[in-house]
Amino acid sequence: MSEAIERLLAAARARISTVDAPEAFRLQGAGATLVDTRPAAQRAEHGEIAGAVVVERNVLEWRLDPNGEHRLADIDHDRPIVVFCQEGYASSLAVASLVELGLTDVHDLAGGYAAWVQAGLPTRTRWE
């Protein structure tokens, strides 16, 4: 990874909330929305987290902007939101963007979906 990207990630992570996989699982059980930003190919190859809402990274800010006309109505902004990607890099930058939009209870899943799997938390494949 280039030095510029490392600096960008460090700056983003310094101003966002990060949760580990067991905490994300606990939050989901308490009513948080998990948002999967991975492309369809990654979800098909690696699996999914049951109950996670899929919002691909390229439209995330438009779909979660609490004041936007294109926001997803089924995401409750009064409950925690946990965003994840495959390994936790893109989601860190995404959460930093969402904080800029005014979301206050939004978190990055440290290590992304890979960390969820490594923690032995439940996953499913598309054909299950």
N, C-alpha and C positions, 0 to 999 in steps of 0.2 A: 504494500500500500504506500502511496506517495506521502511525503511529508505534509503536503498541503491538505490532503484528505485526513490524515491523522490529526492535524490541527483543527480542522473543521469538526470532526467527530468529538474531539476533546472539548471544544467550546460548546457544542450542542449538549453533550452529556453533563457538563457542569451546571446547566440550567434546567435540566429535566429530572423527573422522577423515574427511577429505574426499579423494577421489581424482578426477583428471581422467579423461576418456574413454579416452585411450590406456593409462593405468595400469589402469583397470577391465578393459579388453580383455586386457591382459597377465595380470591376476589370474584372469580367467575361463579363459584358456588354461592356467594353472597349477592349475586345480581349484577356484577360488572359485565360489560360487553367486551369480548375479545375481538379484535379486528385483525384479520389476516390479510396482509398486503402482498403476499407472494403471487407470482404469476401462476396461471393454471397449470403449466407444465411442472412446476415445483410441487404444487399441491397433488397432482396426479402421481408424481414419482415418489414423494416422501410421505404423503398422507395428510390428514387434517385434524384439527381439534374440533370435536363435536360442539356445536353451538356457536362457533366463531362466525362472525359476519365477514364475508369476503368483500373487500374494497381495494381494488388494485391500486398500487402506489401512485400511478399517474393521475388519479382523480380523487385521492384521499382528502386533500384540503377542501375541495368543493363539496364533497359528500358529508364531511363532518363539521364544516363551518357552522357554528351555532346560530349565526345570523344570515346564512346564505340561502338563497332561493332554491338551491339544488341539494340541500342537505337531506340525509336519510331520516325520514320521520320515525323509523322504528328504533333509532339509537337514542336512548334516554341520556341527555347531557347532565342530568342530576345524579347519575350513577357513575362510578369509575369506568374508565375506558382504558384497556390495555392493548397496545399496538404491537404487532410482531411481524418480522420477516423471517427469512430462513436462518440467518446467523446473528442478527442483531445490529447490523450496520445501517441499513436503509431505514429501519424503524426508529433508530435514534434521531436521525435527521428529520423524519416525518413527525415525530413527537415534538421536536423543537419548533417545527412549523405550526403545529396545532396549538402549542402554548402561545405563539405569537397571535393566533386568531382569537385567543381569549379562553380556551379550554383550561380549566384549573385542575380537574381531577383526571388527568390523562397520564399514562405511564408507558414506559418502554419495557418490553420483556427482554431482560439481559440474556444475550446468547440466542435469542429468537426461538424458532420452532425446534432447532437442533437441541437447545438446552431443555426444552419441554420433554423431548424424546429421551434424552440422556437421564433426566430425572425420573423416568419410568411412569410418567403421567399418561392418561388414556388418550389414544389417538384412534383414528379410523381411516380406512381407505375409502375411496369414492364408491366402490362397488359393494360395500358392507351395508 
